């Protein structure tokens, strides 16, 4: 299993710090929203030809890690 940190970055000067696919302005939230709407990975890859399946998988792993985060 890959580490999402290899594919996702956040910096305050791009997209107001929202997490995005490294080297792009494509926010993780956009990819997750497309998946929630029922779009397939192939649909997303057709719309964003610079993405790879690993990018989409990293978005899902990122979301999973956020969902498992526990505040002490």
N, C-alpha and C positions, 0 to 999 in steps of 0.2 A: 504494500500500500504506500502510495506517495504521500509526501507531506504537503499540505495545502500552502504552507509558507513559501514553498518554491515557486508558486504560481500566483499568489495574491499579495498585493502591497497596498499601503495607504500612506499618503503624504498630504499635509495640510494645504499644499499649493495646487493640488489636482482634485477636482470634484469635492472640494471642501472637506477633504480627508476621508471620504467614503472609501471602503475597501473596493479595489478594482483588480482586474486581471493585469498582471505585471506588463509594463510596456504599452498599455492601452488606456483608453478612457472608458472602457466598458465596466460598469459597476457590477459587483457580485449580485446586488439586489435585482438587477435587470435579468440576469441569467436565472436566478431562483424564481423570479416572477414568471418568466416564460415556462419554466418547468411546472410551476404551480398551475398554470393555465392549461397544461396538458400538451405543450409542444414537445416534440421528441428531440433527442440530441442531434439527430440528423437535420431537423428543421433549423435548430440554432446554428449549427455549423454552416448551413447554406446561407443564413442571414449574415453571419460573421465569419467569412472565409479565413481570417487570420487566426481563429481559435482552433484548438484541438480538443479531443475528448478529455485529455488530462486536465484542461482548464475547467471544464464543466464538472468533472469529478472533484476537483479541488474546491469549487464553490459549494458542493454538497458536503464535503468534509468540513469546510469552514462553518457552515450552518449547523452541522451536528455538534461540533465543538462548542459553539455558542449555546446550543440548547442544553448541553451537559454542564455548562459552567455553573459553579455553585459559589454563592457569596457566603463568606465565613461570618 
